[in-house]
Amino acid sequence: MSERSGILRRFLLATTPRHPEKAEVPMRILKKCTFATVAAVALAACSPAPAQQPGGAKEPGYLSVADSSVAGGGTLDLQIPVDSGAASGLDPQLADVAVSWQLMSLSYDTLVTVGPDFAIEPALAESWDTPDPTTYVFHLRDGVTFSNGRAMAADDVVGSLRRLVAGQGVWRAQIGPVADVTAVDAQTVQVTLSAPYSPFLAALANTPAAVLPMKEVEDGSVDLTKTMLGTGPFVVSEHRQDVSWTFEKRDDYWAEDKPAVETVNITIAPQEQARIAALQNGSADLVALGNVDAPELLAGVRGASVGTQSTTDFYYLMLNSNAPGGKFADQRVRTAVNMAMRRDAIAETALNGLGKPTGVTPAGLPDSCDPAALPSAKATLDQARALLREAGAENLSFTLSVFSTEPAPAIAQVIQQQLAQIGVDVRIEQLDEGSWAGKVYGSAPATFDAAMSWFAGYASAGMAAQWWNPEKAVFNLGFMKPNPALNQTIETAIATEVGPSRAGALQDLCTAVDEDAQMIPLVTRPALVGYRTDAVSPTLYASEGYGNLLRGIADYRMIAK
């Protein structure tokens, strides 16, 4: 160890609270931090505590609520690690990752949204009726316009939903069995389903279900892959792929006195250290963080606050059953790997206790299953070793491909250690997110051994399970074999209405996914946001289900410096 590394390690050991059983954690932090970053933290820790700033008051369901007494205006500078995917362009119906949904939500609105407790709340639809389990009647809000000034009409809603159902975007799998969409009158839209689908409203709350300017889409005057034209609070004034975005306030937004911020500048900053440094020196007002030790690391930094959102998002392990060579074609091998992983240890060690073990129904949502009751959780390491011997895979070794954004590498290291206990040798391959996506999704059949990623968990417990049917999800056909029995279990679970039967149906779903073991749910993903209390008063939910760190941005207030 170098002298500089020794200084860093001694500083971290001296200043960061630890549990004796987590002796490996200081070195994990050390690997994430530059000397300059830690030195800045050390200096900040010696500064007097900052004075109380306006805003930031907590209410049930929120980490922070914007102080409405602060005057509107100003510019919000924020930093996130990755940009929206260039391949799918700017069409929200083709967006397939949470960062795209997040960015597009600044310019697009949906019929309904989710509240801080995952309850469905009005958005472009000010109310709705459900006369029977397959009929939804939406009453549209008056005074809504697109950013080109044209008034939103029922035909825009009808056309948007029909386009989504008929399109090729991944969200068509989530929108459910839509049989018909009609305009009852200029302000009323009726959606008819072919069968009950309990997550329907929750599916409408995500950006791919946004209301689009269908008149302009159909007459060809706007190309949605290149231009964002929505009813949302901001319009794009500039975008440089993988570099930055600039959004400007809409003065004619339908929500009164919103947005409060005039301009939003978003910098794409892939390196965690750079985002931490920007928060420290004040060049960023708000940053997305991946380092689960950030709350401790930045605890003494003057003017900085780090909030941790619990989310329904969750990490999962992909075992490629289609790869040439077939390391995971045998279900016994996949089951053995699943048995050897201890999700509680992953949550504690890799996520610093900020995540929770989960099944395919995200922990924290109503009626979600108990991951401790799953077959893999009850199994022993001896049983896992026996399955490997039975399958002739006693000397199993494989490469686990992960993106380099924290905390994915830390989770991979814990998995590596756990599988070593049953004699499995895991080599970890860290890639930037673009290279990782190319390797995992770039060919069919896919050639990787195993990979790790995360899903948004949404606001209804059965929604994420739709991705376990590759014939619907499509993105995983290269590495996942369709399982007809599992598919039927998914359909049964999502058709079961809220009531006494739903918890049992979802527990059956979790068990079926656990036994299939092609995509293995692991732990929920905490979302960390750092912000300057002397620069911005934000509204932040305590829990988030769609990977949208910027939910509530229309309420933010900038504090005069």
C-alpha positions in Angstrom: 0.0 0.0 0.0 1.3 3.4 -0.9 1.8 6.2 1.7 -1.0 8.1 0.2 -3.3 5.1 0.2 -2.3 4.5 3.8 -3.2 8.1 4.8 -6.6 7.7 3.0 -7.3 4.4 4.7 -6.4 5.8 8.2 -8.6 8.8 7.6 -11.6 6.7 6.6 -11.1 4.3 9.4 -11.0 7.2 11.9 -13.9 9.2 10.5 -16.4 6.7 9.3 -18.6 4.7 11.7 -18.2 1.0 11.2 -19.5 -2.3 12.5 -16.8 -4.8 13.4 -18.2 -7.4 11.0 -17.8 -5.1 8.0 -14.0 -4.8 8.1 -13.9 -4.9 4.3 -16.0 -1.8 3.8 -13.3 0.9 4.3 -11.3 -0.5 1.4 -14.4 -0.6 -0.7 -14.9 3.2 0.0 -11.2 3.7 -0.6 -11.4 2.3 -4.1 -14.2 4.7 -5.0 -12.6 7.9 -3.8 -9.8 10.0 -5.1 -7.3 11.6 -2.7 -8.6 15.0 -3.6 -12.2 14.0 -2.9 -11.3 12.6 0.6 -9.1 15.6 1.4 -12.0 17.9 0.5 -14.3 16.0 2.8 -11.7 16.1 5.6 -11.4 19.9 5.2 -15.2 20.3 5.1 -15.6 18.2 8.3 -13.5 20.8 10.1 -15.7 23.6 9.0 -18.5 24.9 11.2 -21.9 23.4 10.6 -23.9 25.3 8.0 -26.8 27.5 9.1 -30.3 26.2 8.6 -31.5 26.9 5.1 -35.0 27.6 3.9 -37.0 24.7 2.6 -36.2 21.0 2.9 -38.9 20.4 5.6 -40.0 16.8 5.8 -43.6 15.6 5.4 -44.8 11.9 5.5 -43.7 10.2 2.3 -41.1 12.8 1.4 -37.3 13.3 1.9 -37.7 17.0 1.3 -40.5 19.4 0.3 -39.7 22.6 -1.7 -40.2 25.8 0.3 -43.0 27.6 -1.6 -42.1 30.8 0.2 -38.9 31.1 -1.9 -39.4 33.1 -5.0 -39.4 31.3 -8.3 -36.8 31.7 -11.0 -33.1 30.9 -11.3 -31.1 28.1 -12.9 -30.8 24.5 -11.6 -27.5 22.8 -12.4 -27.6 19.1 -11.9 -25.5 16.1 -12.9 -26.4 12.5 -13.7 -24.1 9.6 -14.7 -25.6 8.6 -18.1 -27.6 10.1 -20.9 -30.7 8.9 -22.7 -29.9 6.1 -25.2 -29.1 7.5 -28.6 -30.2 4.5 -30.5 -33.9 4.9 -29.7 -33.9 8.6 -30.1 -36.3 10.8 -28.2 -39.6 9.0 -28.8 -40.9 8.2 -25.3 -42.7 5.1 -26.6 -39.4 3.6 -27.6 -37.6 4.6 -24.4 -36.6 1.4 -22.6 -34.4 2.6 -19.7 -35.2 4.6 -16.6 -32.8 7.4 -17.4 -34.6 8.1 -20.6 -38.0 8.1 -18.8 -36.5 10.5 -16.3 -35.2 13.0 -18.8 -38.3 12.8 -21.0 -40.6 13.4 -18.0 -39.4 17.0 -18.1 -41.2 17.6 -21.4 -44.0 14.9 -21.3 -47.0 14.3 -19.0 -49.0 11.2 -18.5 -52.8 10.7 -17.8 -52.0 9.8 -14.2 -49.0 9.9 -11.9 -47.9 8.3 -8.7 -47.9 10.0 -5.3 -45.3 9.6 -2.5 -47.0 6.4 -1.3 -47.4 4.9 -4.8 -51.1 5.9 -4.9 -52.3 6.7 -8.4 -53.0 10.5 -8.6 -54.5 12.7 -11.4 -52.3 14.3 -14.0 -53.6 15.1 -17.5 -56.8 13.2 -16.5 -58.3 15.1 -13.6 -60.5 12.1 -12.7 -61.5 8.6 -13.9 -64.3 6.1 -13.5 -64.1 2.3 -13.6 -67.7 1.1 -14.1 -66.4 -2.5 -14.3 -63.0 -4.2 -14.1 -62.2 -3.9 -17.8 -63.5 -0.3 -18.5 -61.7 3.0 -17.6 -63.3 6.3 -18.4 -60.8 9.3 -18.2 -62.0 12.9 -17.8 -59.4 15.2 -19.2 -58.1 18.4 -17.7 -59.1 21.7 -19.3 -56.4 24.2 -20.4 -53.7 21.8 -21.3 -51.5 22.7 -24.3 -48.5 21.2 -26.0 -45.3 23.2 -26.0 -46.2 24.4 -29.6 -49.3 26.1 -28.1 -51.9 23.7 -29.5 -54.6 22.5 -27.1 -54.5 18.8 -26.1 -57.6 17.0 -27.2 -59.1 13.6 -26.6 -57.9 12.5 -30.0 -54.3 12.9 -28.8 -54.9 10.6 -25.9 -56.7 8.0 -28.1 -53.9 8.2 -30.8 -51.1 7.9 -28.3 -52.5 4.8 -26.6 -53.3 3.1 -29.9 -49.8 3.9 -31.2 -48.3 2.5 -28.0 -50.3 -0.8 -28.2 -49.5 -1.2 -31.9 -45.8 -0.2 -31.6 -42.5 -1.9 -30.9 -41.6 -0.3 -27.6 -41.1 -2.4 -24.6 -43.8 -0.6 -22.6 -46.5 -2.2 -24.8 -46.0 -5.3 -22.7 -46.8 -3.3 -19.5 -49.8 -1.4 -20.8 -51.9 -4.6 -20.6 -54.6 -6.2 -22.8 -56.0 -3.0 -24.3 -58.9 -4.0 -26.7 -60.2 -0.5 -27.6 -59.6 3.2 -27.0 -62.3 5.7 -28.0 -63.1 9.4 -27.6 -66.4 9.7 -25.9 -66.3 13.5 -26.4 -63.7 16.2 -26.6 -62.7 15.8 -22.9 -63.4 12.1 -22.3 -61.6 9.0 -23.3 -62.7 5.4 -22.7 -60.3 2.5 -22.6 -61.6 -1.1 -22.8 -59.5 -4.1 -21.7 -60.0 -7.6 -23.0 -59.5 -9.0 -19.4 -58.9 -7.5 -16.0 -55.4 -6.1 -15.5 -54.7 -4.8 -12.0 -51.5 -2.7 -12.9 -53.2 -0.8 -15.7 -53.3 2.6 -14.0 -49.7 2.1 -12.7 -48.6 1.4 -16.3 -50.2 4.6 -17.5 -48.1 6.6 -14.9 -44.8 6.0 -16.7 -43.3 8.2 -19.4 -43.7 5.7 -22.3 -47.5 6.1 -21.8 -47.2 9.9 -22.2 -49.8 11.8 -24.3 -48.2 12.7 -27.6 -49.1 15.5 -30.1 -50.8 13.0 -32.5 -52.0 15.7 -35.0 -48.4 16.7 -35.6 -47.2 13.0 -35.6 -49.7 12.0 -38.2 -49.2 15.0 -40.5 -45.4 14.5 -40.3 -44.7 18.0 -39.0 -42.8 16.6 -36.0 -40.4 13.6 -35.8 -40.6 12.4 -32.2 -37.2 10.6 -32.5 -35.6 14.0 -32.8 -37.9 16.5 -31.1 -39.6 16.4 -27.7 -43.0 18.0 -28.1 -45.2 17.4 -25.1 -47.5 18.9 -22.4 -44.8 18.8 -19.7 -43.3 21.7 -17.7 -40.1 22.2 -19.7 -38.9 22.4 -23.3 -35.5 21.3 -24.6 -33.4 24.2 -25.9 -30.2 22.2 -26.4 -29.0 18.7 -26.2 -25.5 17.3 -26.9 -25.5 13.5 -26.7 -23.6 12.1 -23.7 -22.6 15.7 -22.7 -25.5 17.9 -21.6 -29.1 19.0 -21.8 -30.7 22.4 -21.3 -34.4 22.7 -20.5 -36.3 26.0 -20.4 -39.5 26.7 -18.4 -42.9 26.8 -20.1 -44.8 29.9 -19.1 -48.1 28.3 -20.3 -47.8 25.1 -18.4 -51.2 23.9 -17.1 -50.2 23.5 -13.4 -50.6 26.9 -11.7 -47.3 28.5 -10.7 -45.2 25.6 -12.1 -42.5 25.1 -12.9 -40.8 27.5 -10.5 -37.3 27.1 -12.0 -36.5 29.1 -15.2 -33.7 26.8 -16.6 -32.5 23.3 -15.9 -28.9 22.5 -17.0 -28.1 18.8 -16.9 -24.5 17.6 -17.2 -23.7 14.0 -18.0 -20.9 13.1 -15.6 -20.1 9.4 -15.7 -17.5 9.5 -12.9 -18.9 9.4 -9.4 -15.9 11.3 -8.0 -16.6 14.2 -10.5 -20.2 14.4 -9.3 -19.2 14.4 -5.7 -16.6 17.1 -6.4 -19.2 19.2 -8.2 -21.5 19.0 -5.2 -18.7 20.0 -2.8 -17.5 23.0 -4.8 -21.0 24.2 -5.7 -20.8 23.8 -9.4 -23.7 21.4 -9.2 -26.8 22.1 -7.2 -28.1 18.5 -7.3 -26.4 15.2 -8.3 -27.3 11.6 -8.7 -25.1 9.3 -6.6 -24.4 5.6 -6.7 -21.9 5.2 -3.9 -23.9 3.9 -0.9 -21.3 5.3 1.4 -22.0 8.9 0.2 -24.2 9.9 3.2 -21.3 9.0 5.5 -18.6 10.4 3.2 -20.3 13.7 2.8 -21.7 14.0 6.2 -19.4 16.9 7.2 -19.4 18.8 3.9 -20.7 22.3 4.5 -23.9 23.0 2.6 -24.3 19.5 1.2 -27.1 17.0 2.0 -27.5 13.5 0.8 -30.9 11.8 0.8 -31.5 8.1 0.3 -34.7 7.1 -1.5 -36.0 3.6 -0.9 -37.2 2.3 -4.3 -39.0 -0.6 -5.8 -36.2 -0.9 -8.3 -34.1 -4.0 -7.9 -30.9 -5.6 -9.1 -31.1 -9.0 -10.8 -28.7 -11.6 -12.1 -29.0 -12.9 -15.6 -27.8 -16.5 -16.3 -27.5 -17.0 -20.0 -29.3 -20.2 -20.9 -28.8 -19.7 -24.7 -25.1 -19.1 -24.8 -22.9 -21.4 -26.9 -21.3 -23.9 -24.6 -24.4 -24.0 -22.3 -23.0 -23.2 -18.9 -26.5 -22.3 -17.6 -28.7 -24.3 -20.0 -29.2 -26.8 -17.2 -31.8 -25.6 -14.7 -29.9 -27.5 -11.9 -26.9 -25.3 -12.4 -28.9 -22.2 -12.3 -30.8 -23.4 -9.2 -27.5 -24.1 -7.4 -26.2 -20.6 -8.1 -29.5 -19.2 -6.8 -29.3 -21.3 -3.7 -25.8 -20.1 -2.9 -26.6 -16.4 -2.9 -27.7 -14.8 0.3 -29.6 -11.6 -0.5 -29.5 -10.3 3.1 -25.7 -10.3 3.0 -25.7 -8.6 -0.4 -27.9 -5.8 1.0 -25.8 -5.3 4.1 -22.3 -5.6 2.7 -22.7 -4.2 -0.9 -25.4 -1.7 -0.2 -24.5 -0.7 3.3 -27.9 -1.8 4.6 -29.8 0.6 2.2 -31.3 -2.2 0.1 -33.6 -5.0 0.9 -33.8 -8.6 -0.2 -36.6 -9.0 -2.8 -38.4 -11.4 -5.1 -39.8 -10.5 -8.5 -42.5 -8.5 -6.7 -40.5 -5.6 -5.3 -40.2 -5.4 -1.5 -42.3 -2.6 -0.1 -45.2 -2.8 -2.4 -48.6 -4.0 -1.2 -49.0 -7.8 -1.5 -45.3 -8.3 -2.5 -44.0 -11.8 -1.6 -41.7 -12.6 1.2 -38.2 -13.4 -0.3 -37.3 -15.4 2.9 -40.1 -17.9 1.9 -38.7 -18.7 -1.5 -37.3 -22.2 -2.2 -33.7 -20.8 -2.8 -33.7 -18.9 0.5 -34.6 -22.1 2.4 -31.9 -24.2 0.7 -28.5 -25.0 2.1 -25.0 -24.8 0.5 -24.8 -28.6 0.7 -27.9 -28.8 -1.5 -26.4 -26.4 -3.9 -23.1 -28.4 -4.1 -25.1 -31.6 -4.7 -27.0 -30.1 -7.6 -23.7 -29.1 -9.2 -22.4 -32.6 -8.8 -25.6 -34.1 -10.3 -25.3 -31.8 -13.3 -21.6 -32.5 -13.7 -20.7 -28.9 -13.0 -18.5 -29.3 -9.9 -15.8 -27.1 -11.5 -18.1 -24.4 -12.8 -16.4 -21.1 -13.7 -17.9 -18.2 -15.5 -17.5 -14.5 -16.2 -20.0 -12.0 -14.6 -20.3 -8.9 -16.7 -21.3 -5.7 -14.8 -21.4 -2.0 -15.6 -18.8 0.0 -13.7 -21.3 2.4 -12.1 -21.4 1.8 -8.4 -22.7 -0.1 -6.5 -22.9 -2.8 -9.2 -19.2 -3.8 -8.8 -19.6 -4.1 -5.1 -22.7 -6.4 -5.5 -20.7 -8.5 -8.0 -17.9 -9.0 -5.5 -20.3 -10.3 -2.8 -21.8 -12.7 -5.3 -18.3 -13.8 -6.2 -17.5 -14.6 -2.6 -20.7 -16.4 -2.0 -20.4 -18.6 -5.0 -16.9 -19.5 -4.1 -18.4 -21.3 -1.1 -19.9 -23.9 -3.4 -16.7 -24.2 -5.5 -17.8 -21.9 -8.3 -15.1 -19.5 -9.7 -16.5 -16.2 -10.8 -14.4 -13.6 -12.8 -15.9 -10.1 -12.7 -15.7 -8.1 -15.9 -16.5 -4.3 -15.5 -17.6 -2.4 -18.5 -18.9 1.1 -19.3 -22.6 1.0 -19.7 -22.5 1.3 -23.5 -20.1 -1.7 -23.9 -22.1 -3.7 -21.3 -25.3 -3.1 -23.2 -23.7 -4.2 -26.5 -22.4 -7.4 -24.9 -25.6 -8.3 -23.2 -28.2 -7.2 -25.8 -26.1 -7.1 -29.0 -26.5 -10.6 -30.4 -29.0 -13.5 -30.3 -28.1 -15.9 -29.0 -26.1 -13.8 -26.6 -22.6 -14.9 -25.9 -22.0 -13.6 -22.3 -22.0 -16.1 -19.4 -23.8 -14.0 -16.7 -24.6 -10.4 -16.3 -26.2 -8.1 -13.7 -28.5 -5.1 -14.1 -31.5 -3.5 -12.5 -35.2 -3.0 -13.2 -37.5 -0.2 -12.2 -40.0 -1.9 -9.9 -43.0 0.5 -10.6 -46.0 1.0 -8.4 -47.8 -2.3 -8.7 -46.3 -5.5 -7.4 -46.8 -7.7 -10.5 -45.6 -5.3 -13.2 -41.9 -6.1 -13.3 -42.6 -9.8 -13.7 -43.8 -9.1 -17.3 -40.1 -8.9 -18.2 -39.8 -12.6 -17.3 -41.7 -13.5 -20.5 -39.1 -12.9 -23.2 -41.7 -13.2 -26.0 -43.3 -10.1 -24.6 -40.2 -8.3 -23.3 -38.2 -9.1 -26.4 -34.9 -7.6 -25.1 -34.0 -10.8 -23.3 -34.8 -13.3 -26.1 -31.0 -13.6 -26.7 -30.3 -15.1 -23.3 -33.6 -16.4 -21.9 -35.6 -19.4 -23.0 -39.4 -18.9 -22.8 -41.1 -20.9 -20.0 -44.8 -21.5 -20.8 -45.6 -22.5 -17.3 -44.0 -19.4 -15.9 -45.7 -17.2 -18.5 -49.1 -18.6 -17.4 -48.3 -17.8 -13.7 -47.4 -14.3 -14.7 -50.7 -13.8 -16.5 -52.7 -15.2 -13.6 -50.9 -12.9 -11.1 -51.4 -9.7 -13.0 -55.0 -10.5 -13.8 -55.8 -11.0 -10.1 -57.5 -8.0 -8.7 -56.6 -6.4 -5.4 -58.2 -8.5 -2.7 -57.8 -11.6 -0.6 -56.5 -13.8 -3.5 -53.8 -11.4 -4.8 -51.1 -12.1 -2.2 -51.2 -15.8 -2.9 -51.1 -15.3 -6.6 -48.0 -13.1 -6.3 -46.3 -15.5 -3.9 -46.9 -18.2 -6.6 -45.3 -15.9 -9.1 -42.2 -15.3 -7.0 -41.8 -19.0 -6.5 -42.1 -19.7 -10.2 -39.5 -17.1 -11.1 -37.2 -18.4 -8.3 -37.3 -21.9 -9.6 -36.8 -20.9 -13.3 -33.6 -19.0 -12.2 -32.8 -17.5 -15.6 -33.2 -13.9 -14.3 -32.8 -13.9 -10.5 -34.1 -11.0 -8.4 -31.6 -10.0 -5.7 -32.0 -6.8 -3.7 -33.8 -3.4 -4.0 -31.7 -0.5 -5.4 -31.4 2.6 -3.2 -31.3 5.9 -5.0 -29.1 8.6 -3.5 -29.4 12.2 -4.3 -27.0 14.9 -3.1 -28.0 18.6 -3.2 -26.8 21.9 -2.0 -29.0 23.2 0.8 -27.7 26.7 0.2 -28.7 26.6 -3.5 -31.9 24.5 -4.0 -35.0 23.6 -2.1 -36.2 20.3 -3.8 -39.2 18.1 -3.5 -38.0 14.5 -3.2 -40.2 11.4 -2.5 -39.0 9.1 0.2 -39.8 6.2 -2.2 -39.7 6.0 -6.0 -40.8 3.3 -8.3 -39.9 4.4 -11.9 -36.3 5.4 -11.5 -37.2 9.0 -11.8 -34.9 11.1 -9.6 -36.4 14.3 -11.1 -40.0 13.6 -10.1 -41.2 16.8 -8.4 -38.7 19.1 -10.3 -41.5 21.4 -11.3 -41.8 22.3 -7.5 -38.1 23.0 -7.0 -37.1 26.5 -5.7 -33.7 28.0 -6.2 -32.2 29.8 -3.2 -30.4 33.1 -3.8 -26.7 32.7 -2.9 
